[in-house]
Amino acid sequence: MSAEVPGTNPLFKIKDTAYTFNVEEYISFLNQCEDFMSVDKENFEVMLECISERLINCADAKTPIGEIRPQIKLLKELGFFLKNIVSVAATE
C-alpha cells in the first residue's frame, strides 16, 4: 500500500482517506515507555521480539502456530514501525 504525502503538510492519504500524525500522542507514548524501558530505536524491536518469543514459548503444545501467527506478525510490524517512525534530526 503506498502513501501519498502532499508537500510539507503533515497530512497524508491512504486509499482516499486523509490522516495526520499526532505528534503529541507519540511524545506521550515515548514518555510512558521511558518509565520501564529505553526508547532507543532498537529497543522497541527487541522488546516486541521478547514478547513474540514468550507468546510462542508459552503457547499450549496443542496450539497450532496458525492461531498465534497474526499476533506475532503484528508484534513484528509494530517493532519495525516504532523503530523507523522517527529519526534523530541531523544537527547543522
C-alpha positions as CSV (number, residue, x, y, z in Angstrom):
1,M,0.0,0.0,0.0
2,S,1.5,3.3,-1.0
3,A,1.0,6.5,1.0
4,E,0.7,10.0,-0.5
5,V,2.4,12.8,1.4
6,P,1.3,16.2,0.0
7,G,4.1,18.8,0.2
8,T,5.1,20.0,3.7
9,N,1.6,19.4,5.1
10,P,1.6,16.9,7.9
11,L,-1.4,15.1,6.3
12,F,-1.1,12.0,4.2
13,K,-3.6,10.0,2.3
14,I,-4.1,6.2,2.0
15,K,-6.9,5.0,-0.2
16,D,-8.6,8.4,-0.3
17,T,-8.6,8.8,3.4
18,A,-6.6,11.7,4.9
19,Y,-4.6,11.2,8.1
20,T,-2.4,13.4,10.2
21,F,0.4,12.4,12.5
22,N,-0.5,13.1,16.1
23,V,2.9,14.3,17.5
24,E,1.6,14.9,21.0
25,E,0.4,11.3,21.3
26,Y,3.7,9.9,20.0
27,I,5.6,12.0,22.5
28,S,3.3,10.9,25.3
29,F,3.8,7.3,24.2
30,L,7.6,7.7,24.3
31,N,7.4,9.3,27.7
32,Q,5.3,6.5,29.1
33,C,7.7,3.9,27.7
34,E,10.7,5.6,29.2
35,D,9.3,4.7,32.6
36,F,10.1,1.0,32.0
37,M,12.5,0.8,29.1
38,S,14.9,2.7,26.9
39,V,13.2,4.3,23.9
40,D,16.2,4.0,21.6
41,K,15.2,2.7,18.1
42,E,16.3,-0.9,18.5
43,N,14.8,-1.3,22.0
44,F,11.3,-1.3,20.7
45,E,12.1,-4.1,18.3
46,V,13.9,-6.1,21.0
47,M,11.1,-5.7,23.5
48,L,8.5,-6.8,20.9
49,E,10.7,-9.8,19.9
50,C,10.8,-10.9,23.5
51,I,7.0,-10.7,23.7
52,S,6.8,-12.7,20.5
53,E,9.1,-15.4,21.9
54,R,7.1,-15.6,25.1
55,L,3.9,-15.9,23.1
56,I,5.4,-18.8,21.2
57,N,7.0,-20.5,24.2
58,C,4.0,-20.2,26.5
59,A,1.5,-21.4,24.0
60,D,0.0,-24.8,24.7
61,A,1.7,-27.6,22.8
62,K,-1.5,-28.3,21.1
63,T,-1.9,-24.7,19.8
64,P,-1.5,-24.6,16.1
65,I,1.0,-22.0,15.0
66,G,-1.6,-20.5,12.7
67,E,-3.6,-19.4,15.8
68,I,-0.9,-17.2,17.1
69,R,0.7,-16.2,13.8
70,P,-1.4,-12.9,13.4
71,Q,-0.3,-11.8,16.9
72,I,3.3,-12.5,16.2
73,K,3.2,-10.7,12.8
74,L,1.6,-7.7,14.4
75,L,4.3,-7.5,17.0
76,K,7.0,-7.7,14.3
77,E,5.3,-4.9,12.3
78,L,4.9,-2.8,15.4
79,G,8.7,-3.2,16.1
80,F,9.5,-2.1,12.6
81,F,7.1,0.8,12.8
82,L,8.4,2.1,16.1
83,K,12.0,1.7,15.1
84,N,11.5,3.7,11.9
85,I,8.8,6.2,12.6
86,V,11.2,8.9,13.7
87,S,14.9,9.6,13.5
88,V,17.2,11.8,15.4
89,A,17.5,15.1,13.4
90,A,20.8,15.9,12.0
91,T,22.4,18.9,13.6
92,E,24.0,21.6,11.5
